[in-house]
Amino acid sequence: MSLARVHNFSVSLDGFGTGEGQSRDAPFGHAGERLHEWMFATRWWHETIGRPGGTGGLDDAFARQFTPGIGAEIMGAGKFGHPGWHKDPEWKGWWGPNPPFHTPTFILTHHPRPSIEMEGGTTFHFLDASPAKALETAREAADGQDVRIGGGPTVSAASLPPGSSTTCTSWWSRSCSAEAYASGTDWRASKRTMRPRPPPRPAESRM
């Protein structure tokens, strides 16, 4: 069975991947692009958007794990568009005519619409379904490759079919692990992700 790969590029120390007040003009809310500046500087990102240059090293190597082995994508409505995007029949996501997914991409939403075929192999499908059903549908489309769960939906192991294999890839790798995911810890990729346990207080501060 293919893996469900939970992928989130960046989160803040208090557990957020976006700011409040998301809008069409502010995809990441009040936080802007601060959490993702490291990614935008990499050679991988420059190649993705057709721009020369960019940095190498660890950041670039991590960013390149976004694509290999992925056969389908699941994302939440909040990653696909701003609040109210479903009222705009011309809205096709944030990424222009050639989105970076290059796979069948399933958006979990209560406002389904006909599928949208984009350049580069991305086709957006809109599902009003449970995470478990969405994963089943995406796995069929992935044709033996892994399914990447990007941003937006809230998923826990309890919502997935019994025996589902999962792995979790995050820049915040100490708190985002297959073990934590499989234990039933909720993650909210576009708003919040798993919080780390606070470090133990020194003995004298507990007296």
N, C-alpha and C positions, 0 to 999 in steps of 0.2 A: 504494500500500500504506500502511496506517496505521502510525504510529510506535509503537514500544515506549518509553514514557516512564518512565525510572527515577526514582522520586521518594522522597526521604528528607528529612524536615523538619530534622533536626539530627543532628550527630555531634560527638563530643569531638575535641580537637586530636590525640589519639593514635589516633583512628579508630574509636571505638565509638559505637553508637546506643542501647545498653542496658547495664545493669550485669550482674554475675553474680548467680546465685541467683534467677532468675525463678521466681515462684510465683503461685498464684491471688490471693494478697493483695499481691503485689509484681510488677505487670506489667512494670516496668522494672528489676527486680532491685534490688541495693543502691544503684543510682544514683538511684532515685526518679524524680521528674518534672523534675529540675533542667535537663536539656537542652531541655525543651519548655516551660519557663515563659514564654518570649517569645511562643510561639504561643497559650497559654491566655489571654494578656492582650489578644489582638487582637479587634477588632470582629467579624471573620469567625468566630472560634471562639465568641464569645458568641451570634452569630446561629445558629450550627450547633446549639448546645445549648439555644436558646430563652431566652437571658438577655439583658437589656438592657445597653447600655454597651459597653466595650471600646475599645482604642486604634486609631488609624488609622496613617497613615504607611507607611513601607517594609515593616515587618513584616506589616502587614495586607494590603498589596498583594501581597506574596509568597505569603502563605497562601492568597489567593484563586485562585492558579494551580492549586490542588489539583483542582478540578472541571472547568473548561471543556474541552470536546473529548474527554472520556474516555468510552469506551463499554463498557469491561470492566476488571477489576482482577485481578492475579495477586499472591498473597501466600504466604508460607511458613507452615508449621504453627506456628512459634514466635510469629508475629504474631497468628494466630487465637486461640491459647489457651496456657495454662500447661502445663508438662510433665505429661503424663497426661490431658489434656483428652479424648483419644479414648476413654477408659474411662467418661466421663460422658455418657450419651445425651441429657441435658438441656442440655449446654453449647452455647451459640449465639454465642460470641464475647464480647469485652469491652464491646461498645458498646450494649447494651440492645436494645429491640425495633425501633429505627429507626437502624441503622448509617449512618455518614456516606458510604458509597460510592455508593448509589443506582444500581448497575449490577450485572450478573452478576459475581460475584466468585469466583475460582478459587483454592482452597487446595491447595498442593502438600503431600501427606502420604502416608505409607506406611499410613495407617489410613483409607481412604475410607469414607464413609457416605452415606446418601441426602441429596439436596440439601435445603436449608432456605430457605424463602421468608420474608423478613422484611418489615417495613413500609418504605415509601419507595422501593421498587424494587430493593432489594438481595436477591439470591438467592445463597446460598453453595453452591458446587459443590466437591466433594472429589475431587482427581485424584491417582492414583499414576502419575505420568508424568514424562518428561524435561522440562526447561525448554522445549526446542524444541517438543515436542508440546503442552505447556500454552499456549505462545504461539500456536500454530496454532489451538487450540480457542478461546482468548480472542478472537482476531481475528475468527473467524467470529461469535462472539456480539456483538462490538463494532459490527458492521454499518457498517464504513467509518470509524468513529471510532478514536481512539488507544487503546492498551492501557497502563494504568498498572501498573508493577511496583513494588509497595509494599515490604513487609518480609518477611524470612524466607529466601527461596530464595537460593542462590548461583548466579549466572549469569555467563557470560562470552560473548564474541562467538563463541567456538568452539562453544558449545552451541546457538546459534541457527541457523536456516536461512541458507544463503548469501544475501547481498544484503539481509539484514534492515536496515531503517532504524531507528536508535535516537537518542534524545536523552536527556540526563540533567539532571534538575532537582534542585538541592540548595542548601540555605543555604550549604553549603561549596563554593561554585560553582567556585572556582579549581582544586579537585582533582577535581571531578566534571563531566566534559565529554564530549560526544559522541565526541571524538577518543580520549580515554582508554578509554571504554567499547568503542568499535569496535576498538581495538587488542588486545582480549582480556583487559583487566584485570578480575580478579574483583571482585565487590562482594558484600558480605553485609549486606543492608539492616537486619536486625534485630539483628545482633551487631557488624558491622564494615563499614566502607566503605573506599573507596580511600584509601591514605595519601599525603599530599603528599610530594614530594621535600624533604629537609631543605635549608635555605638554605646556600649555600656558606660555608665557614669563612673568616675573614680570612686573608690570606696569611701573616701572622706566626704564626698558630696552627698552620700546616701545616709549619713549619720544624723 
